[in-house]
Amino acid sequence: MKTILRKQRVRILATGELGTVAEKVFIKRQGGKRPELYCRVWLDKKPKEDRWYWGSELDGTKETAHATITCGTQEVYVQITRDHENGKYSVDMTGTPKNLKEHRGLHMMLAVAMFIGLGAKPGDLEAME
């Protein structure tokens, strides 16, 4: 179970809304055996409203995805982190062999397509021949 603190910034998984945890309590769900975390969240876009969410319905404001793309003996490892607070992505890309300029093939085309799908402009990416 992840730790959620009072005044922590959170994202509601179902809607993607951002908010701040105002209060938290442990409550037993109907049919449940153990108490579960229940949080009152002040929503950013509806400042006069607060709602209650189960802890499992909340997550941090940053989310990270990992991808490994393989083509023959070459591999590219991509880690993309999206910061929901400012709407920006950060990308860390490594591979085998280590020098990414040595990579050729479909796996690099897929990595470039992934970046373009995230909103990178073709001019932001170095062309691979």
C-alpha positions as CSV (number, residue, x, y, z in Angstrom):
1,M,0.0,0.0,0.0
2,K,1.4,3.4,-0.9
3,T,1.7,6.1,1.7
4,I,-0.6,9.1,1.4
5,L,-0.1,12.1,3.6
6,R,-2.2,15.1,4.5
7,K,-1.6,18.1,2.2
8,Q,-0.1,15.8,-0.3
9,R,-0.7,16.5,-4.0
10,V,-2.6,13.7,-5.7
11,R,-4.2,12.7,-9.0
12,I,-7.6,11.0,-9.2
13,L,-7.0,7.9,-11.4
14,A,-10.5,7.8,-12.8
15,T,-10.6,11.4,-14.0
16,G,-7.0,12.6,-14.1
17,E,-8.0,15.6,-11.9
18,L,-5.4,17.0,-9.4
19,G,-6.1,17.9,-5.8
20,T,-4.7,18.0,-2.3
21,V,-5.5,15.6,0.5
22,A,-7.3,17.4,3.3
23,E,-8.1,14.6,5.6
24,K,-7.7,10.8,5.8
25,V,-9.4,8.1,7.8
26,F,-9.4,4.3,7.9
27,I,-12.9,2.8,7.2
28,K,-14.0,-0.8,6.7
29,R,-15.7,-1.2,3.3
30,Q,-18.9,-3.3,3.2
31,G,-17.8,-6.9,3.0
32,G,-14.2,-6.0,3.7
33,K,-12.1,-7.6,6.3
34,R,-9.7,-4.8,7.0
35,P,-10.0,-1.0,7.2
36,E,-9.0,0.9,4.1
37,L,-7.7,4.4,3.6
38,Y,-10.4,6.9,2.7
39,C,-9.3,10.5,1.8
40,R,-11.0,13.8,1.5
41,V,-9.5,15.7,-1.4
42,W,-9.8,19.3,-2.3
43,L,-10.0,19.5,-6.1
44,D,-8.0,22.1,-8.0
45,K,-10.6,22.9,-10.6
46,K,-13.5,22.9,-8.1
47,P,-12.1,24.8,-5.1
48,K,-15.3,25.0,-3.2
49,E,-15.8,21.2,-3.5
50,D,-14.2,18.4,-1.8
51,R,-14.7,14.7,-2.4
52,W,-13.9,11.5,-0.7
53,Y,-11.8,8.8,-2.4
54,W,-10.5,5.4,-1.4
55,G,-6.7,5.4,-1.3
56,S,-6.6,2.9,-4.2
57,E,-8.3,5.6,-6.4
58,L,-5.5,8.1,-5.9
59,D,-1.9,8.3,-7.2
60,G,1.0,10.7,-7.2
61,T,1.2,13.6,-9.7
62,K,4.0,11.9,-11.6
63,E,3.7,8.7,-13.4
64,T,6.4,6.7,-15.1
65,A,6.4,4.1,-17.9
66,H,9.2,1.8,-19.0
67,A,9.6,0.3,-22.4
68,T,12.2,-2.0,-23.9
69,I,12.3,-2.3,-27.7
70,T,14.5,-5.0,-29.2
71,C,15.6,-5.6,-32.8
72,G,18.1,-8.4,-33.3
73,T,21.0,-7.8,-30.9
74,Q,20.2,-4.1,-30.4
75,E,17.9,-2.9,-27.5
76,V,16.6,0.5,-26.5
77,Y,15.4,1.2,-23.0
78,V,13.0,4.1,-22.6
79,Q,11.8,5.6,-19.4
80,I,9.2,8.3,-19.8
81,T,7.9,10.3,-16.8
82,R,4.9,12.6,-17.1
83,D,4.5,15.3,-14.5
84,H,0.8,16.1,-14.3
85,E,1.4,19.3,-12.3
86,N,3.1,21.1,-15.2
87,G,2.1,18.9,-18.1
88,K,5.7,18.0,-19.1
89,Y,7.4,14.8,-20.0
90,S,10.9,13.8,-19.3
91,V,12.6,11.0,-21.2
92,D,15.6,8.8,-20.4
93,M,16.8,6.6,-23.2
94,T,19.7,4.1,-23.1
95,G,20.5,1.1,-25.0
96,T,22.7,-1.8,-26.0
97,P,25.1,-0.9,-27.6
98,K,25.5,2.2,-25.3
99,N,26.1,4.7,-28.2
100,L,22.6,5.3,-29.5
101,K,24.0,6.7,-32.8
102,E,25.0,3.1,-33.6
103,H,21.4,1.9,-33.6
104,R,19.7,1.2,-36.9
105,G,16.4,-0.5,-37.6
106,L,12.8,-0.8,-36.7
107,H,13.3,-0.4,-32.9
108,M,14.6,3.1,-33.4
109,M,11.7,4.0,-35.7
110,L,9.3,2.8,-33.0
111,A,11.1,4.9,-30.4
112,V,10.8,8.0,-32.6
113,A,7.1,7.3,-33.3
114,M,6.6,7.0,-29.5
115,F,8.2,10.5,-29.0
116,I,6.2,12.0,-31.8
117,G,3.0,10.5,-30.3
118,L,3.8,12.3,-27.0
119,G,4.0,15.6,-28.8
120,A,7.6,16.0,-29.8
121,K,8.1,17.8,-33.1
122,P,10.2,16.0,-35.8
123,G,12.7,18.9,-35.5
124,D,13.2,18.0,-31.8
125,L,14.4,14.5,-32.8
126,E,17.8,13.7,-34.4
127,A,17.2,12.0,-37.7
128,M,18.4,8.4,-37.9
129,E,19.6,7.2,-41.3
